[in-house]
Amino acid sequence: MTEHHHRVGGIDSHKDSIHAAVIDEVGHHVADREFPTTQAGYRRAVAWLIEHGPLTAVGVEGTSSYGVGITAAIAAAGIRVVEVNRTRPAERRRQGKTDRLDAYRAARSVQSGEATTDPKSATIEPLRALNVARRSAVKAQQVALRQIGAVLINAPAHLRDRYRDLSDAKLVTALAAVRPEQHTDPGLADTLHSLRSLARRHRTLGEEIADIEARMRARATAANPALMAVKGVGPVVGAQLLITAGDNPDRLRSSASFAALCGTAPIPVSSGRTDRHRLSRGGDRQANAALHHIVKVRLSCDPATRAYRDAHLAKGWTIKAVFRALKRAVAREIFQALTGHCAVPDYSDLRPARRAKNLTLTAAAEHLGVWPSRIGLRDEIRTA
């Protein structure tokens, strides 16, 4: 059978079911069927698609959410998978919306060339799971701290005065060590008991966050060591950028497309004699926040970044305009790290590399701007 006789498949994915459809080379409906989202259901769906083939490609809605299982099954069968966007509202209003119609629309979008993006692979999902767990733990920790403050506001005056001027860290440490049973006043004892419970919860959540971040650092470094070597990129920022790009960054066509994905591509707003750009409000806002964090870190410790800021502020730029330009520059650097496939040596122990260069400990410390006693700490070296 020649290439122009090949058919195209489409999948509309949901939590409990998927609907598969096949069209011929001229777009006519061939067949469609619904399958459950189980391992056996995925096998039957792939077998059904192959039965109505041969297929040039299969378009799948939600390849990184509800469609992740069927995407992996189709790819394992050697069939090309294309990521398809959800049905546009205008098209739904004109033609209606059912699982069957959406499956055929997915197939037609692949056949017409409207959908051409390769799907995200599933191997990034463990990093996404760690990111979700950390985010919820951080929110719970913040809630615990706010509740401590709320309880202290309504506490007796002498109790408020005792903890009024303490920083958050010292406040949590002090409250975690109180002994309510030593007080004879039942009301005061219950208040201290609640404060101790909240403080210990805050401390436990902090330990949980640190453990999750260590896992995130290890996984992100294994996935892309070049990205983790970029100045200002830590485990949380690196994980978010990897999640945004996916673990197959070949999907990103250019640095401009990555900047648009992160919401840092400048949008022209010129009119008449005005010629300027503004920040994009679209894109992945979490990735945008990650780039913003990198810029803030570099402004605090990178002389070149601070010099750029000062020079452009002297020219009349606003601080917002400077941040937009810096975020766009960082997006280009991150894109190179994501797609460059650069091998970064492991410098967790610098002694072999230092001895190979015949460098003394003092000379290395002076060059990096740290004390010799801290030269062996990798984090100090990476932020120097």
C-alpha positions as CSV (number, residue, x, y, z in Angstrom):
1,M,0.0,0.0,0.0
2,T,1.5,3.4,-1.0
3,E,2.0,6.2,1.4
4,H,-1.0,8.3,0.3
5,H,-3.3,5.5,1.2
6,H,-2.2,5.6,4.8
7,R,-4.8,6.6,7.4
8,V,-4.6,8.9,10.5
9,G,-5.9,8.2,14.0
10,G,-7.3,10.5,16.7
11,I,-7.7,10.1,20.4
12,D,-9.9,12.1,22.8
13,S,-8.7,11.3,26.3
14,H,-10.6,11.5,29.6
15,K,-10.1,10.2,33.1
16,D,-12.0,6.9,32.7
17,S,-12.2,6.4,29.0
18,I,-10.6,7.3,25.7
19,H,-12.4,7.6,22.3
20,A,-10.4,6.5,19.2
21,A,-11.2,7.4,15.6
22,V,-9.6,6.7,12.2
23,I,-10.0,8.7,9.0
24,D,-8.8,7.9,5.5
25,E,-6.4,9.8,3.3
26,V,-9.1,12.3,2.2
27,G,-10.6,12.9,5.6
28,H,-13.6,10.5,5.5
29,H,-14.6,8.8,8.7
30,V,-13.6,5.1,8.8
31,A,-14.5,3.9,12.3
32,D,-14.5,5.0,16.0
33,R,-14.7,3.2,19.3
34,E,-14.4,3.9,23.1
35,F,-12.0,2.1,25.4
36,P,-11.4,2.2,29.2
37,T,-8.2,3.9,30.5
38,T,-6.7,0.6,31.8
39,Q,-3.6,-1.2,30.7
40,A,-5.8,-3.8,28.9
41,G,-7.9,-1.0,27.4
42,Y,-4.8,0.7,26.0
43,R,-3.7,-2.6,24.5
44,R,-7.1,-3.1,22.8
45,A,-7.1,0.5,21.6
46,V,-3.7,0.1,19.9
47,A,-4.7,-3.2,18.4
48,W,-7.9,-1.6,17.1
49,L,-5.9,1.3,15.5
50,I,-3.5,-1.1,13.9
51,E,-6.4,-3.2,12.5
52,H,-7.7,-0.1,10.7
53,G,-4.3,1.0,9.5
54,P,-1.7,1.4,8.3
55,L,-1.4,4.7,10.2
56,T,0.9,7.6,9.5
57,A,0.3,9.2,12.9
58,V,-2.2,9.4,15.7
59,G,-3.2,12.7,17.2
60,V,-3.8,12.6,21.0
61,E,-5.4,15.3,23.2
62,G,-3.8,15.7,26.6
63,T,-0.6,13.7,26.0
64,S,0.8,14.8,29.4
65,S,-2.4,14.4,31.4
66,Y,-5.3,12.0,30.7
67,G,-3.7,10.8,27.5
68,V,-0.3,9.9,28.9
69,G,-1.1,6.2,29.1
70,I,-2.4,5.7,25.6
71,T,0.4,7.9,24.3
72,A,3.0,5.6,25.7
73,A,1.2,2.5,24.4
74,I,0.9,3.9,20.9
75,A,4.6,5.0,20.8
76,A,5.6,1.6,22.1
77,A,3.8,0.1,19.0
78,G,6.0,2.1,16.7
79,I,3.3,4.6,15.7
80,R,4.1,8.3,15.6
81,V,2.1,10.4,18.1
82,V,1.3,14.1,17.7
83,E,0.1,16.3,20.5
84,V,-3.3,18.0,19.7
85,N,-4.8,21.0,21.4
86,R,-8.2,21.0,22.9
87,T,-11.1,21.9,20.6
88,R,-11.5,25.7,20.2
89,P,-14.7,27.2,21.7
90,A,-15.8,28.7,18.4
91,E,-15.6,25.3,16.7
92,R,-17.5,23.7,19.6
93,R,-20.3,26.2,19.2
94,R,-20.6,25.6,15.5
95,Q,-20.4,21.8,15.4
96,G,-21.1,20.7,18.9
97,K,-18.8,18.6,21.2
98,T,-18.8,14.9,21.9
99,D,-16.0,12.4,22.5
100,R,-16.6,11.0,19.0
101,L,-16.4,14.4,17.4
102,D,-13.3,15.4,19.3
103,A,-11.5,12.2,18.3
104,Y,-12.2,12.8,14.6
105,R,-11.1,16.5,15.0
106,A,-7.9,15.3,16.5
107,A,-7.3,13.1,13.5
108,R,-8.1,15.8,11.0
109,S,-5.8,18.4,12.8
110,V,-2.9,16.0,12.3
111,Q,-3.9,15.3,8.6
112,S,-4.2,19.0,7.8
113,G,-0.8,19.8,9.4
114,E,-2.4,22.1,12.1
115,A,-1.0,19.8,14.8
116,T,2.7,19.0,14.4
117,T,4.1,19.0,18.0
118,D,5.7,15.9,19.4
119,P,4.3,14.8,22.8
120,K,6.0,15.2,26.1
121,S,7.5,12.0,27.3
122,A,6.3,10.5,30.6
123,T,9.8,10.3,32.2
124,I,9.4,13.8,33.5
125,E,6.4,12.9,35.6
126,P,8.4,11.9,38.8
127,L,9.9,15.4,38.8
128,R,6.4,16.9,38.4
129,A,5.2,14.7,41.3
130,L,8.0,16.0,43.5
131,N,7.2,19.5,42.6
132,V,3.5,19.1,43.5
133,A,4.4,17.5,46.8
134,R,6.8,20.4,47.7
135,R,4.4,23.1,46.6
136,S,1.7,21.7,48.9
137,A,4.1,21.3,51.8
138,V,5.3,25.0,51.4
139,K,1.7,26.2,51.4
140,A,0.9,24.1,54.5
141,Q,4.1,25.6,56.2
142,Q,3.0,29.1,55.4
143,V,-0.5,28.4,56.7
144,A,1.0,27.1,60.0
145,L,3.1,30.2,60.4
146,R,0.1,32.5,59.8
147,Q,-1.9,30.5,62.3
148,I,0.8,31.0,64.9
149,G,0.5,34.7,64.4
150,A,-3.2,34.6,64.6
151,V,-3.2,32.7,67.9
152,L,-0.6,35.1,69.4
153,I,-2.8,38.1,68.5
154,N,-5.5,36.7,70.8
155,A,-3.1,35.4,73.4
156,P,-2.6,37.1,76.8
157,A,-0.6,40.3,76.7
158,H,2.4,38.8,78.6
159,L,2.6,35.9,76.1
160,R,2.5,38.3,73.1
161,D,5.2,40.4,74.6
162,R,7.5,37.4,75.2
163,Y,7.5,36.5,71.5
164,R,6.8,39.8,69.8
165,D,10.3,40.7,68.6
166,L,11.4,37.2,67.5
167,S,12.1,36.4,63.9
168,D,10.0,33.6,62.3
169,A,12.8,31.0,62.7
170,K,13.5,31.9,66.3
171,L,9.7,32.1,67.0
172,V,9.1,28.6,65.7
173,T,12.1,27.2,67.7
174,A,11.0,28.8,70.9
175,L,7.4,27.7,70.6
176,A,8.3,24.2,69.7
177,A,10.1,23.9,73.0
178,V,7.5,25.3,75.4
179,R,6.0,23.1,78.1
180,P,2.3,23.8,78.6
181,E,2.0,21.3,81.4
182,Q,4.1,23.5,83.7
183,H,1.3,26.2,83.7
184,T,-1.5,26.0,86.2
185,D,-3.8,28.2,84.2
186,P,-5.8,25.8,81.9
187,G,-6.5,28.5,79.3
188,L,-2.9,29.5,79.1
189,A,-1.8,25.8,78.9
190,D,-4.2,25.1,76.0
191,T,-3.0,28.2,74.1
192,L,0.6,27.1,74.5
193,H,-0.3,23.6,73.5
194,S,-1.8,24.9,70.3
195,L,1.2,27.1,69.6
196,R,3.6,24.2,70.2
197,S,1.6,22.0,67.9
198,L,1.7,24.6,65.1
199,A,5.4,25.2,65.6
200,R,6.3,21.5,65.5
201,R,4.1,21.1,62.4
202,H,6.0,24.0,60.8
203,R,9.4,22.4,61.6
204,T,8.3,19.0,60.4
205,L,7.1,20.5,57.1
206,G,10.5,22.2,56.8
207,E,12.3,18.9,57.1
208,E,9.9,17.4,54.5
209,I,10.6,20.3,52.1
210,A,14.3,19.9,52.5
211,D,14.1,16.2,51.7
212,I,11.9,16.8,48.6
213,E,14.3,19.5,47.3
214,A,17.3,17.1,47.7
215,R,15.4,14.5,45.6
216,M,14.5,17.3,43.1
217,R,18.1,18.4,42.8
218,A,19.3,14.8,42.2
219,R,16.7,14.1,39.5
220,A,17.1,17.5,37.8
221,T,20.9,17.2,37.7
222,A,20.6,13.7,36.2
223,A,18.1,15.0,33.6
224,N,20.1,18.0,32.5
225,P,23.4,18.9,34.4
226,A,24.0,21.9,32.0
227,L,20.8,23.5,33.2
228,M,21.6,23.0,36.9
229,A,25.0,24.6,36.3
230,V,23.5,27.9,35.1
231,K,23.9,30.6,37.7
232,G,20.8,31.2,39.7
233,V,19.2,27.8,39.0
234,G,18.5,25.7,42.0
235,P,16.5,22.5,42.5
236,V,13.1,24.2,42.5
237,V,13.8,26.5,39.6
238,G,15.5,23.8,37.6
239,A,12.7,21.4,38.1
240,Q,10.1,23.9,37.0
241,L,12.0,24.7,33.8
242,L,12.4,21.0,33.0
243,I,8.7,20.5,33.6
244,T,7.8,23.4,31.3
245,A,10.1,22.2,28.5
246,G,9.4,18.5,29.0
247,D,12.2,15.9,29.0
248,N,12.3,16.0,25.2
249,P,13.3,19.7,24.6
250,D,13.6,19.0,20.9
251,R,9.9,20.0,20.9
252,L,11.2,23.6,21.3
253,R,11.9,25.0,17.9
254,S,13.8,28.2,18.9
255,S,14.7,30.4,21.8
256,A,11.8,32.7,20.7
257,S,9.3,29.9,21.0
258,F,10.7,29.0,24.5
259,A,10.5,32.7,25.5
260,A,6.8,32.7,24.3
261,L,6.2,29.5,26.3
262,C,7.5,31.2,29.4
263,G,5.7,34.5,28.8
264,T,8.8,36.5,28.3
265,A,8.6,37.2,24.6
266,P,8.1,41.0,24.1
267,I,4.8,42.1,22.6
268,P,4.9,45.2,20.4
269,V,2.5,48.0,21.5
270,S,3.6,50.8,19.2
271,S,1.3,53.5,18.0
272,G,1.9,56.7,16.2
273,R,5.3,58.1,17.4
274,T,5.5,55.5,20.3
275,D,7.7,52.5,19.6
276,R,7.9,50.1,22.6
277,H,7.2,46.6,23.8
278,R,5.5,45.2,26.8
279,L,5.7,42.0,28.8
280,S,3.6,39.1,27.6
281,R,0.8,38.1,29.9
282,G,0.5,34.6,28.5
283,G,2.7,31.5,28.7
284,D,3.5,29.3,31.7
285,R,3.4,31.6,34.7
286,Q,5.3,29.2,36.9
287,A,8.2,29.2,34.3
288,N,7.9,33.0,34.1
289,A,8.3,33.1,37.9
290,A,11.4,30.8,37.7
291,L,13.1,33.2,35.2
292,H,12.2,36.1,37.5
293,H,13.8,34.3,40.4
294,I,17.0,33.8,38.4
295,V,17.2,37.5,37.5
296,K,16.7,38.5,41.2
297,V,19.5,36.1,42.2
298,R,21.9,37.5,39.6
299,L,21.1,41.1,40.5
300,S,22.1,40.2,44.1
301,C,25.4,38.5,43.3
302,D,26.4,39.0,39.7
303,P,28.4,42.2,38.9
304,A,27.7,42.0,35.2
305,T,23.9,41.8,35.7
306,R,24.1,44.7,38.2
307,A,26.2,46.8,35.7
308,Y,23.6,46.1,33.0
309,R,20.8,47.3,35.3
310,D,22.6,50.4,36.3
311,A,23.6,51.3,32.7
312,H,20.1,51.0,31.4
313,L,18.5,52.8,34.4
314,A,20.9,55.7,33.6
315,K,19.5,55.7,30.0
316,G,16.0,56.3,31.4
317,W,14.7,52.7,31.4
318,T,12.3,51.7,34.1
319,I,13.1,48.8,36.4
320,K,10.3,46.8,34.8
321,A,11.8,47.3,31.4
322,V,15.2,46.1,32.7
323,F,13.6,43.0,34.2
324,R,11.9,42.2,30.9
325,A,15.2,42.5,29.0
326,L,17.0,40.4,31.5
327,K,14.4,37.7,31.6
328,R,14.5,37.5,27.8
329,A,18.3,37.1,27.9
330,V,18.0,34.5,30.6
331,A,15.4,32.6,28.5
332,R,17.9,32.4,25.7
333,E,20.6,31.0,28.0
334,I,18.1,28.5,29.5
335,F,17.1,27.4,26.0
336,Q,20.7,26.7,25.1
337,A,21.1,24.7,28.3
338,L,17.9,22.7,27.6
339,T,18.7,21.9,23.9
340,G,22.5,22.0,23.8
341,H,23.0,18.6,25.4
342,C,26.2,19.8,27.1
343,A,28.0,17.4,29.3
344,V,29.0,19.1,32.6
345,P,31.7,17.4,34.7
346,D,30.9,16.5,38.3
347,Y,32.5,19.1,40.6
348,S,31.0,17.9,43.8
349,D,34.6,17.2,44.9
350,L,37.0,19.7,43.5
351,R,40.2,18.2,44.8
352,P,41.0,16.0,41.7
353,A,40.4,18.9,39.3
354,R,42.4,21.4,41.5
355,R,45.4,19.0,41.8
356,A,45.3,18.3,38.1
357,K,45.7,22.0,37.5
358,N,48.4,22.2,40.2
359,L,46.4,24.9,42.0
360,T,46.8,25.5,45.7
361,L,43.7,25.7,48.0
362,T,44.5,29.4,48.7
363,A,44.8,30.3,45.0
364,A,41.5,28.7,44.1
365,A,39.7,30.4,47.1
366,E,41.1,33.8,46.1
367,H,39.9,33.3,42.5
368,L,36.5,32.2,43.5
369,G,36.1,34.9,46.2
370,V,35.5,32.6,49.1
371,W,37.4,31.6,52.3
372,P,39.8,28.7,51.9
373,S,37.9,26.8,54.6
374,R,34.8,26.8,52.4
375,I,36.4,25.9,49.1
376,G,35.1,22.4,49.3
377,L,31.5,23.3,49.6
378,R,29.9,22.9,46.1
379,D,27.0,25.3,46.8
380,E,29.4,28.1,47.8
381,I,31.4,27.6,44.6
382,R,28.3,27.5,42.4
383,T,27.0,30.8,43.7
384,A,30.4,32.5,43.8
